[in-house]
Amino acid sequence: MGAPPLSPGRGAGAAGQRWWVLLAPLLQAMLLVRPAGALVEGLYCGTRNCYEVLGVSRSAGKAEIARAYRQLARRYHPDRYRPEPGDEGLGRTLQSAEEAFLLVATAYETLKDEETRKDYDYMLDHPEEYYSHYYHYYSRRLAPKVDVRVVILVSVCAISVFQFFSWWNSYNKAISYLATVPKYRIQATEIAKQQGLLKKAKEKGKNKKSKEEIRDEEENIIKNIIKSKIDIKGGYQKPQICDLLLFQIILAPFHLCSYIVWYCRWIYNFNIKGKEYGEEERLYIIRKSMKMSKSQFDSLEDHQKETFLKRELWIKENYEVYKQEQEEELKKKLANDPRWKRYRRWMKNEGPGRLTFVDD
């Protein structure tokens, strides 16, 4: 018994499905594949060949290309253009002459640079690599004109100069403040008198100075003595060239190697051989436990560091006891501080989120 005949509707539907299966990949390829023409509008000379625009061959050298450009530029320059009887296409009118001049300039800019010319020749020889041509064209066109390394160097130098003058300003402010503190001012004045510096400032004669000039000179003498006698540490210390960003970057490899050598010696001496810590190593462990930077720790008074060493704070258990004592002492100070009491009373009664209206 034979198979039942297919109805016309079912046969047409099956045939349509087969055609759709065959057409779907073809339509997808047509949508994805770009035209394979080598000359694309928007790239280089557009649909015109740059070599044909300048009237040279692909084997032409730089001198020939430059000569052809100068001739065409003089011919189509808008300020010097005069239409000739034999002109056809570009250059028939002033507007078309301007377009021709821009096209000639674009062709010359494309062919005068070796790298750009290589990209253009590659586009002519491989028209199917559509997206690659766009990438190379715009990557060169949008690339920064100035070397990035030069920009980074100039930026680092500018930051270093700003750092230097900012640190000097802070250092001078610290010296000016110390000159107003009676303790340091009296000591500096005594040293100036012993060295006879103040007498020189008050000398009389032909070069007699006004009271303001004498006062300013004495102030400078006192400040100079304070600078020479007091070692300021921390954020207001005297600026050093080696602390600037530029020199820190230059010396970074040296500091890295020094740190690696120091770390290896620490592991070898104290972890492997089991040596006892010296004073420098003990202070280093204490500073790390307190989470202080080197400049912050150096700004502490010597008697504070001696107290740390006497209490053996490089030992973890001793440091935890010390830390708890400091927290308790701080709580007691705050409890006895009248300003802290007023603040707590205000927070309890008023609070930051309460509105009150004071009628004066």
Secondary structure as the mmCIF struct_conf table of DSSP 4:
data_model
#
loop_
_struct_conf.conf_type_id
_struct_conf.id
_struct_conf.beg_label_comp_id
_struct_conf.beg_label_asym_id
_struct_conf.beg_label_seq_id
_struct_conf.end_label_comp_id
_struct_conf.end_label_asym_id
_struct_conf.end_label_seq_id
HELX_LH_PP_P HELX_LH_PP_P1 GLY A 2 SER A 7
HELX_RH_AL_P HELX_RH_AL_P1 PRO A 8 LEU A 32
HELX_LH_PP_P HELX_LH_PP_P2 VAL A 33 PRO A 35
BEND BEND1 ALA A 38 ALA A 38
TURN_TY1_P TURN_TY1_P1 GLU A 41 GLY A 42
BEND BEND2 LEU A 43 LEU A 43
TURN_TY1_P TURN_TY1_P2 TYR A 44 THR A 47
BEND BEND3 ARG A 48 ARG A 48
HELX_RH_AL_P HELX_RH_AL_P2 CYS A 50 LEU A 54
TURN_TY1_P TURN_TY1_P3 GLY A 55 GLY A 55
TURN_TY1_P TURN_TY1_P4 ARG A 58 SER A 59
HELX_RH_AL_P HELX_RH_AL_P3 LYS A 62 TYR A 76
TURN_TY1_P TURN_TY1_P5 PRO A 78 ARG A 80
TURN_TY1_P TURN_TY1_P6 PRO A 85 GLY A 86
BEND BEND4 GLY A 89 GLY A 89
TURN_TY1_P TURN_TY1_P7 LEU A 90 GLY A 91
BEND BEND5 ARG A 92 THR A 93
HELX_RH_AL_P HELX_RH_AL_P4 LEU A 94 LYS A 112
BEND BEND6 ASP A 113 ASP A 113
HELX_RH_AL_P HELX_RH_AL_P5 GLU A 114 ASP A 125
TURN_TY1_P TURN_TY1_P8 PRO A 127 GLU A 128
HELX_RH_AL_P HELX_RH_AL_P6 TYR A 130 ARG A 141
BEND BEND7 LEU A 142 ALA A 143
BEND BEND8 LYS A 145 VAL A 146
HELX_RH_AL_P HELX_RH_AL_P7 VAL A 148 LEU A 178
TURN_TY1_P TURN_TY1_P9 ALA A 179 THR A 180
BEND BEND9 VAL A 181 VAL A 181
HELX_RH_AL_P HELX_RH_AL_P8 PRO A 182 GLN A 194
TURN_TY1_P TURN_TY1_P10 GLN A 195 GLY A 196
HELX_RH_AL_P HELX_RH_AL_P9 LEU A 197 ALA A 201
TURN_TY1_P TURN_TY1_P11 LYS A 202 LYS A 202
BEND BEND10 GLY A 205 GLY A 205
TURN_TY1_P TURN_TY1_P12 LYS A 206 ASN A 207
HELX_RH_AL_P HELX_RH_AL_P10 LYS A 211 LYS A 229
HELX_RH_3T_P HELX_RH_3T_P1 GLY A 234 TYR A 236
BEND BEND11 GLN A 237 GLN A 237
HELX_LH_PP_P HELX_LH_PP_P3 LYS A 238 PRO A 239
HELX_RH_3T_P HELX_RH_3T_P2 ILE A 241 ASP A 243
BEND BEND12 LEU A 244 LEU A 244
HELX_RH_AL_P HELX_RH_AL_P11 LEU A 245 ILE A 250
TURN_TY1_P TURN_TY1_P13 LEU A 251 LEU A 251
HELX_RH_AL_P HELX_RH_AL_P12 ALA A 252 TRP A 266
HELX_RH_PI_P HELX_RH_PI_P1 ILE A 267 ILE A 272
BEND BEND13 LYS A 273 LYS A 273
HELX_LH_PP_P HELX_LH_PP_P4 LYS A 275 TYR A 277
HELX_RH_AL_P HELX_RH_AL_P13 GLU A 279 MET A 290
TURN_TY1_P TURN_TY1_P14 LYS A 291 LYS A 291
HELX_RH_AL_P HELX_RH_AL_P14 LYS A 294 ASP A 298
TURN_TY1_P TURN_TY1_P15 SER A 299 SER A 299
BEND BEND14 LEU A 300 LEU A 300
HELX_RH_AL_P HELX_RH_AL_P15 ASP A 302 LYS A 310
TURN_TY1_P TURN_TY1_P16 ARG A 311 TRP A 314
BEND BEND15 ILE A 315 ILE A 315
HELX_RH_AL_P HELX_RH_AL_P16 LYS A 316 ASN A 336
HELX_RH_AL_P HELX_RH_AL_P17 PRO A 338 ASN A 349
TURN_TY1_P TURN_TY1_P17 GLU A 350 GLU A 350
TURN_TY1_P TURN_TY1_P18 PRO A 352 GLY A 353
#
